[in-house]
Amino acid sequence: MASLTIRKLDEGVKTYLRLRSAMNRRSVEEEVRVILRELIEGREEPLTPFEPSAPTPSPQRTSALAEASVTLIIGGGIAAYKSLDLIRRLKERRIEVRCVLTKAAQQFVTPLAVSALSHERVYTDLFDPQSEFDAGHIRLARDCDLIIVAPATADLMAKMANGHADDLASAILLAANRKILLAPAMNPLMWGNAATRRNVAQLTRDGVTFIGPNSGEMAEAGEAGTGRMSEAIEIAAAAERLLRPPVPRPLVGKRVLITAGPTHEPIDPVRYIANRSSGKQGFAIAAAAQAAGAEVILVSGPVDLDDPAGVTVRHVESARHMLEQVEAALPVDIAIFAAAVADWRVANAGEQKLKKTSAGMPPLQLVENPDILTTISKMKDKRPPLVIGFAAETEHLIDNAKAKLKRKGCDWIVANDVSPATGVMGGDRNTVHLLSKNSGKDGDIAVDSWPVMTKEQVATELIAHVARSLADKPLEPAT
Ligand code: CTP
């Protein structure tokens, strides 16, 4: 079996796959296998080898813009008129709609109106030679991403719950291997009837999703209660949730502070001391935290990168300026210090450009910069509940990183080898080890070594790790 190579996915899908795989502690490739396995196991028909000459038809899109397609079964009830609006609501969400009208539905809406709105032929008959020649009910059941029944009458639900297939709508529902969304509509007494309750319970066990019914006045004069079909806009939103499940956002409600990039320490107005940090790792962490739903403040030294979307970015030059902005961002729930902060600055930085003189080279006096990570880790009042540092080392990686973790007082350290041969500085890949306090066998520090990954993958994995640790041990909220 060929290995999986997944390219040309849009960013949303990639982010979803990265987060989902990191949360489940699987590689992206393994996660895709799981998704495919789930999809295949969810099929009702047996798996048979594909004939090359007869490929399984995928949902056919008649519009190049459509992203999903729905088979909408309109049952017979006064609420059928709302289905005309539903067609419009689905189409404005770029969902293609093919409609099936039961015999009773045609008493309330005409195939002509439905066809005009859906821009598609409307299906009404199980024994329509034109469509059954092509196994029409099977195609309507499977040639779509979702089946909606609106209004779902008590009778249609009873047929579904009991596996009847004596008309086109029930035959489609019995042949379906797609998700089904029901929008019930009926008189409150019918909805409350023990038979309907049994059918609803059975259909729920069968994996059918319900939207509504709502409570309110009924079409019948003087009747009120639960039984009104949900509004078209509610049904369309429920369909969208089923068709496009949201990306997991485990950090919603959390405030995350990240430092990134190098700092520039002036020698004079035109010269500075710097290092080779590109800021890519810190920026990737900011993007991953934002994708996970966090409110993110990124304090960045000078870099050649675009600000990540949806992130508040504070641009700074020097270590002291970075510390100011970090302190201004507090309180936060999680602080991640990925910046390669210059350890020293020039004490006697010139106000004017230093000139070459016959007196020789200007003496540069260095003084130590504040250690931002240590300052924040050792704060009494505003220390973030989870503080993560980085350890950029060129030798004795793990030993130096362990010493740094203890010295700086943070909770975790991400250690990476930044020797020139690794190409980490400025490159796109990183090999890291996550060291965490108080939970490991190795002394009191656990070391988790990750395989070589892109910086985006490291970022996603780190954020997933943060999310898992919050799930295991919720943080005290930042105050
Ligand atoms: N750090 C910081 N402020 C500094 C120096 C470092 O916040 N003035 C943070 C970095 O962002 C990183 C961690 O401390 O999270 C370790 O940085 P690193 O450069 O690896 O270590 P140093 O403290 O500079 O120690 P050394 O240069 O001796 O390895």
Boltz pocket constraint, residues with backbone or C-beta under 6 A from the ligand:
constraints:
  - pocket:
      binder: B
      contacts: [[A, 259], [A, 319], [A, 337], [A, 338], [A, 339], [A, 340], [A, 341], [A, 342], [A, 343], [A, 369], [A, 370], [A, 371], [A, 372], [A, 373], [A, 374], [A, 388], [A, 389], [A, 390], [A, 391], [A, 392], [A, 393], [A, 404]]
      max_distance: 6.0
